[in-house]
Amino acid sequence: MGAWQANGKGDPDIIARPHRLSAVLFFLFCSLAFVILSPGYASAQDSSRSKGSDAKYGATSDHSSTNPLKPSSVKALAAILVDASSGQVLFSKNADLPRPPASTTKIMTAILLLEHTKPDDLIVASQKAFDTEGSSLHLAAGERVTAHDLLFAMMLRSANDGCVAAAEHIAGSEAKFAAMMTAKAREIGATHTTFRNCNGLNENPNLTTARDLATMARYAARFPEFNEATQTKLYNIRRSAASKDTLLKNHAKFLWKFPGADGIKTGYTVPAGHCFVGGATWGDWRLITVVLKSPDVIADTAVLMKYGFQNFAPHMAAEAGQIYASVPVRDGVRGQVDAKARVPIRFVTKKNEAPEISLHAVFAPVEAPVASGAEVGTLEAVSNGQVVGEAPLIAADAVDRAALAGPVGSGSTGYLLLGLVGSTFVVRWRYGPAIAETARRCGDRVASIVRNLGRRRKGFGQR
């Protein structure tokens, strides 16, 4: 990514018959080794991990079936209202209907620009960029613009030529860049989206849904630079040519019309109709809306925003930095590490509705060494059997690897070896000199077996 950002006396019968002790220890070793190295043991360990959601930024917990806002109140052909933090759906209308997105396409273009460039990277416009139709920065072939200024040009003026310049700079061609856009959409959970161009023009039209656009907008909001651009009304850029054409005015009139409005992106083509991905924040709570093929994007967006802010309320399910679990650590100097939430988890309920929420830590044992801040699991907030929010669990501190542990990746064999060595010392200490020789011979036998096991350990690990 670019720089955008757990005593007693011995049994006299055992002391009188030291050969039995050797046999018992040898039997225990073989039994434990068989259990730990068997495929069934590995399968049991793997089954301890619960599956989380693959769509980290996808919409969740659809409340639209019980809310009083009638679909007829929203004139757009397709629409959705989501909590920006959790992705909870507060209203939806034809949210999964495939539609051309027009210039709301540029949300994904901006995401890839932010992830693949640095703010001061110079991007050179090609002849193809110069020839691009529609909303434009009027780039000249060979003109250079920084990635930072190009971001503002795409999001405020909706510069189609700037999108082509960015696409060619990052991927070499617009076609390759469109493939990257589709792959990124799939990665973040926008699974019903296909991009064929970088700006939303009619030639080779893109296809998406209101739900997927909300997912993309939520993902893009991770970047402070994206948020800064989408809420800016007027901005001046620097250019190597056309130095008089530097003032950018945001096409999103919603920014001037609704209190707390902070974005996000307009769009229009004849097939798509008027489209708008909107954002607004009241207090510290942000909502995101999408309206597609709307006769009045400002009115539809305002209806959705007012409904959300007036009928729902956010709640904090988990706080960032708070410890919520202890994760087992294999082969570490400690057997577990505290895990804390990396980011807060919020969820939304109707106003005056008592929230019922439970937190579930999802993890599997990790292998030492564990770095402080390393991701070790996921914290899920669950309401009515549905995951309404989640946050990565990270190690609260570091756990070094134990000195007697085997190589990293060797699994739990280290626990077995440490236990056997400890048992040998306990036997010698508790039963005195009469058994020392027997213990020594047993230890030699164990060591020989361990050496042979070590030669094959790598092979076991690759099965």
N, C-alpha and C positions, 0 to 999 in steps of 0.2 A: 504494500500500500504506500501511496505517496505520503509526504509529510504534512498534508492538510490536517494530520491529526490521529498379672494374676500369681517334734523329735521324739523320735521314740526309739526304743531299743530294738536291736535286730532279732530276728527269729533264729534260735540256736540250731534248728534243723538246717537252715540255709547255711550257717557258718560251718556246720559239720560236713556239708556236701557242696563244696565250692563248684564242682563241675556242673551241678544243676543250674547255678546262677549264670554260668556262661551260656548254657543252652537256652535259658529263659530270655536273656538279653538278645541273643542272636535271633531267636524266634520273634521277639517284639520288633527288632529292627526290620526284619524281612517283611513282617506284616504291615508295618507303617509305610515302608517304602513302596510296597505294592499298591496300597490305598492311594498314596499321594501321586504316584506316577501313572496311575491308571487313567484312561480316557474319561471314565465316568466321573472321576474327581474334578477334572478340568471342566466337564460339562456342568457339574453342579455349581462350580464357582461362577461360570459364565451366566447361569440362569438366575443368579442373585441380582443381576442388573435389570431394572425395569426400563422399558422403552419410553423415551420422551417424545415430544413433538418434533418432527423434522422441520416444520414450518415455523421458525423462530419468530417471524414477524407476521404470520398469518392471522386472520381474524378469528376470534373464538367467542364462545358463549353467546349465541344469538338470542337476544331478548325480544326480537321483533314480533314474535307470535303473540305476545301478551301486552304490547304497548298500545296506548290509545290513539296514536297518530295514524290516521288513515292513509293508505298509499295514494288515494286521490288528492290528498293535500299537497303532495309533491308532484309537480307536473312533468318532471323529467321521465324519460322512458326507463332509465335505470338509475338507482341511487343507493347510497349506503351512508350510515353515520356510525363512527367507531370511536372508542376511547383511544387516544393517541398512545398511551403508555401500555395498556394491556392488550389492545386490539379487540376488546369486547364489542360486539355489534349491538347497537342500541336501536337501530332501525334499518330495514332493507327493503328494496323494491327491485325486483329483477336483477339482483346483485350478481348473478352468475350468467347473465345474458351476454353472449359474445358481441362486442361492439368495437368499431374503429375508435381509437383514442385521440385522434388528431394530435395537437401539440402537447397534450399531457404526456405523450411519449417522452418528452424531454426530461422528465423526472428520472427515468432510467439512464438517459444520456449523461445527465449530471452526476449520477451515482458513479458511473464508470470513469468519468473525468476526475472526480475526487479521489477515486481509488487507484488511478493509474498515472497521475501526474502530481507535480508539486506546484504550488501557487504561482511561482515565478517562472515556470517553464514557458518558453516561447513557442507558440504554435503558428505555423506558416500556412496561409491559405493557398489552396491549389486552384487551378483553372476550374475544376469541377465545383469547388466551393463558390467561386465567383459566379458560375452559371446557375446556381440553385435559385429556385423561384420562391415566392411568398415572402413572409416576414423576414427581414434581412438586416444585417449590420452593414451591408453594402461593402463587403470585403473586396479588396483588389487582389488579383493573383500575385502571390509573393508577399502580401502584407503579413506582418507579425503582430500577434496579440498574446498577452500572457494568459495562462490557464485561468487565473483568478478573474480577469476581466471578461474572458470568454464565458465563464460560468454566469456572471451577471447579465451578459448579453443574451444568453439562452433563456434565462429565467425571467428577465424583465421584458425585453423586446421580443422574445421568442425567435431569436435569430436562427433561421434554417441553415444559412450558409456557415454560421459558427459551429453548428452541430456537425456538418460535413467535415469542416477543418479539424475538429476534435476527433472525429471518428477515424480519419485518415492518419492523424498523428499517433493515435493509440494502437490501431489495428492494421494500418496499411491500406485498408479499403473500407468503404461503407458496408459492403456485404459481410466482411469478416467481423466488423464491429457489431452489426445487427445480430450475428450469431452469438457474440459475447453477451449482448443484451438479453437475449432469450435464455441463455445459460444462467445468467445472474438472476433473472426472474424466477427460474425453477429453483435455484439455490435458496432463495429467501422465502419461498412458499407461494409465489405467484404462478401457479402451475397451469393456468388456463390462458397464458399470454404467449404470443408469438410476434417477434419483431422482424421486419424485413427492411426497415430503414431507420435512420437515426433521428428523424425530426417529425414524423407523423403525416407527411404529405401523401396524396392519394395514390401515387404510383407505387405498386407493390405495397398495399396498405397493411398496417399492423392490425393485430386483433388482441383484445384484452377484455376484462370485465371490471365492473365497479369495485368488486371485492379485491381483485388483484391490484388495482390502482391504489386502493387504501393501504394495502400491504407494502407497495413500493414507496408510498409517501411516508409511512411509518419508519421504514428502513432508512430512507434518505434523511430523515430528521435526526439521525445519529450524528450527522456532520454539522458542526456549528456554522461552517461557511455556507452550507445549503440554506439553513434557517435564516442566516443574515441576508442572503440574496433574496429569498422569497418574500420576506417582509419589508424589503426596501422599496420605497415608492419612486425615488429618483436617484440616479447614480451617474457619475462621470467616470469615463474610462480613458486610458491613454492609448493612442494609436500611432503606428508608424506611417500611416497614410490617412487621407480623409480626416485631417486633424480637426475640422470643424464639426464633424458628426460624432460627438463624444457623449452627449447627454442621453441617458437611457431612462425611459418612463415605463413603469410597470403596467402591463396590460390588464392586471387584475383589479378592476374597479371595486371589487369587494373590500379591498384594503381601506378605501375611503368611506365605505357605506355601513360597515358593521363594527360595533365596539369590540375591541380585542382581536380584530382580524390580523392574522400574521401569515397569510399565504393562500394558495400555494402555486397553482399553475392553471392558466387558461388553455383552451384549445377550440379550434373551429375548422371544419371542412364541410363541404356540402353533404357528403355521406355520413359524417359523424354528427353533424349538428353542433350546437353550442355545448361545450363541455367545461367542467371546472372541478378541480381538486382543491378544496378549501381547508383552511386551518384557522382556529380561533382559540384564544386562551382567556379564561376568566379566573382571576386569582392565580393559582398555580396549576390549574386543571386545563388541559388542552383536548379539544375534539378535532377530528378530521372527517370531512365529508367528501363525497364524490357524487356529481350529477352528470349524466350523459344524455345527450340529445334533449336539452331542456329549452323551453321557450323563453325562460328567464332565469339564468343561472344565479343571479344575485338573490332573487326572491326565494327560489328553491333552497339555496344554501342557508339563507337566513332562517327559513322555517325549520330546517333540520337542526341548526345550531341552537336556536331558542328552545326547541323541544328538548334537546339534550341537556342544556344547562339548567332549564327550569324543572325538569322531571327526574333527574338522576343526580347522584352524588358519589364522589370518589372516596375510597377508603384505602388505608395503608395496611397491607397484609404482612409485609416484611420490610425491615429497614436495612439499608446498605451498611456493611461493616459489622452487623450483629451475627453472633455465632449460633448456628442452627443444627449442627450435627457434628459427630466425631466419626471420621472415616478410618477404617482399618488400614494399616500400613504393613506391607510384607517386607521382611528383611531390613527393617529400620532400627535405629537405636531406641525408638519408641514404637509401641504397637498401634498407635493411632495418632491422628492429627485433627485438630479442631477445624471446622469448615464454616466460613462466613459468607453471607450473601454479597456478591460484588456490586449489585445494583438493587434499588428498592423494588418491591412488587406492589402494585396498586390494582384494585379492582373496583368495579362500579355496581351500585344497586340503585333501585328506585328510592327516591327520597322517602324518609320515614319508614323504610324497610330495614329491619334488624339483620345485619349481614351474618351469614353463617359460613365460616371459612375454616379450612384446615390446611396445615402445611405438611408436605411430604418431602423428605430428602431422598433423592434417587442417586445411588452411587454403588460402585463395586470397590473392593479393596484395591488400593494403589500400591505400586512398588517403589521402594526407596531407591535413590534419594528423591525427596519431594521439596521443590523450591517454594519459598513463601510467595503466595499469590498465584500458584499454579492451580488450574481448574481441576477439581476433584469430584465434581458431581453437579446435580441440578436441584434447586429448591422449587417445588411446585406448590402453588396455591390452588386448592380444590374447593369448589362450591357446587352442591347438588350433583356430585359425581363427575363434574367437568373441570378441566384445568383452565382457570381464568387468568393465570399469570405465572411466570417463572423467571428465575434468575440463576445465573451460574453460581455454584458454590466454589470458593477458592480456599486454599490452605492458609490458615491464619499465621502460621510460622513454618520454618523449614524443618525437615526431618532428614538427618544424615543416614547413610547406609551403614549397617552394622559391620564391624570389622570381620566377623566370621561368616558373613553372608556370601553366597556364591555370586557368580557374574550376574549383572543386570539381565533380566529376562529369563532367569532360571526357575522362576515360580516360587513355590513354597518349600522347596527342598531344604532351604536354610533353616526353617523352623525345626525340621526333623533332625538335622545335624546338630544344631545347638542343643536341642533337648537330649540327644544321646550323649553328647560330651558332658552336659550337666549331670546326667544320670550317673555317668562313670565316676565323676568326682564325688557325688553324694554317697555312692556305694563305698568308695574307699574311706570316706570320712566317718561313716556310720559304723562300718563293720570291722575296721581296724586292720592291722598288718596281716591277719590270717587270710584275708581275702584280697589283699593288694595284688598279689601275683596273678590271681584269676582275673581280676578286673583289667590288669595290664594286658593279658593275652586276649581278652575280649575286645579291648580297645584296639589292639593291633589288627584283629580280624575285621572289626568295623571299618578301620581306616583303609584296609586293603579293598574292601567292598566299595567304599566311598570313592576311592581313586578310580576304580573301574567304572563306577557310575558317572563320575565327572567326565570321563572320556566320551560318554554317550549322551551327556546332558543336552548338548546342543541339538542333537538329532531329535530327542524327545520334544524339545521346545518348538520344533518346526512342524510337528505333526498337526 
